[in-house]
């Protein structure tokens, strides 16, 4: 589990490998990730957009921007949480993702919330630290 908190908005991510959707012999590796967003702040916020940087094992970076998440722009009152699951294909057996969500308050103020960087690794794969 990976976690980051910005302005009392907590983002937790749990990545998992989707073996049944992957085809390593064809250079296709697919991960899912479950995101939980918790509003620990005293004010209403709405998730307006996302910005992802997806880096594969060869260092290639894909940038993804879009409105909301999985077709939704969730509204979170103080104490609320929102969960969703999405996925990411890569052509390499490892990589990582990081990014931000742009939130808007009831007053119309916008600010970015950090999505913690998280690793996409094959299960049981030997890992080395450089």
C-alpha positions, 0 to 999 in steps of 0.5 A: 500500500502506498499513501500520500496526504496533501491538505488533509486529503489522503490518497492510498494506492494498492497495485496488483498484477493482472496475469490473466490480462497479460501476455509476456511473450507478446510484450504485454503486462497489465496491472490494476490499481485500487485507489482510496481517497479520504477527505480528512479536511474540514471542507467539501472537495470535488475531484475535477481532473487527473494527471498521471506520469507512467514510466515503464521499465525502459524509462519511457514516460507516458503522460495522461490527463483527463477529467475525473476518474473512471468517468466520475468527478466524485464529491467528498464532504468532510470525512467521506472517502471514494474508491475506484479501480483502474488499470495500466498496460505496459510493454515491460515487466515493471514500471511505476506511476505517479501523479496528481488529482486537481481538487476544487473546494466549495469556494471555487479554489483549486489545488493539486493532491499528490498521488503517491508514486507506486511500483508496478512489479511482477509477483515473485520477481527478484528485485534489485536496488541500484 
